[in-house]
Amino acid sequence: MPLSKFSVPPDQRFFEDYEAGGVYELGSIAVSEAEIVDFARRFDPQYFHVDHEQASSGPFAGIIASGWHTVGLAMRLFVDQFLSHVASLASPGADEIRWPNPVRPGDTLSVGVTVLDTRPSQSKPDRGIVRSKVEAVNQRQEIVLSMMLVSFLARRHAG
Amino acid sequence: MPLSKFSVPPDQRFFEDYEAGGVYELGSIAVSEAEIVDFARRFDPQYFHVDHEQASSGPFAGIIASGWHTVGLAMRLFVDQFLSHVASLASPGADEIRWPNPVRPGDTLSVGVTVLDTRPSQSKPDRGIVRSKVEAVNQRQEIVLSMMLVSFLARRHAG
């Protein structure tokens, strides 16, 4: 797929800068076992996320990352590289989160985003709504995460 | 709604212990500003999650938690109290994540879960699939999170 390019950096982006069909690469991120265990101890302490020994005889033959950790890692790149740093008005929700392959210690994930559609808000004329599909693949190009995010963004000349 | 009760603790639960229509309270959890900022610095560093001063003149008139932090807090109770500690085979995904109200520092969230449906896997006879709706409300009974989780669970006499 041909990549798109924003005409302005994240601290100058508004709703109007997002266009349906835009495809962006957000960079990549390495995942260590220490990070996987640290996240999971706080939020998702299933044994195959936190216990090296028990995990090795478990369903994945080793530790895998909490799916929510993978979401967080992708979200970090989405916020840093894609989302406006000035016009974001947060999100009402997310849909269709899928973890088709596990993330293992030492994996490097590459994250991309496709803008699915954009529309002005009907009820609030100061903002618009952007729906994006975020995907993360590992170093073997296996998809480890896909999700659909909804973002509220201020319009450039809202006030 | 009348509450349900499992007949066995989490370390003895299998697929067969989950029944459609079951409703469970998982407990409550307090959220501090330090935790909100710490999570968001790592995974969702939008200014209204990490910068007290800038957030106070932002769209929420103060810091609010990343929606993914709220998911993590609810997930922790889901894993500790509801999910089997021996039969969980992880999750293929989640749907319909909604954040209808913000979570603010000092809030106390109460988390509940309803089992939507359960069915044996067609392709893998050793397991079943449980779909659950998780909801979190704040101290004013406002819903701050709802989401639908899918869990794979081993059957009791799988082998």
Interface residues (C-beta under 8 A of the other chain):
Chain A: R42 F43 D44 P45 Q46 Y47 F48 P59 F60 I64 S66 G67 W68 V71 G72 L73 M75 R76 V79 D80 L83 H85 S88 L89 A90 S91 P92 G93 A94 D95 E96 I97 R98 W99 P100 P102
Chain B: R42 F43 D44 P45 Q46 Y47 F48 P59 F60 I64 S66 G67 W68 V71 G72 L73 M75 R76 V79 D80 L83 H85 S88 L89 A90 S91 P92 G93 A94 D95 E96 I97 R98 W99 P100 P102
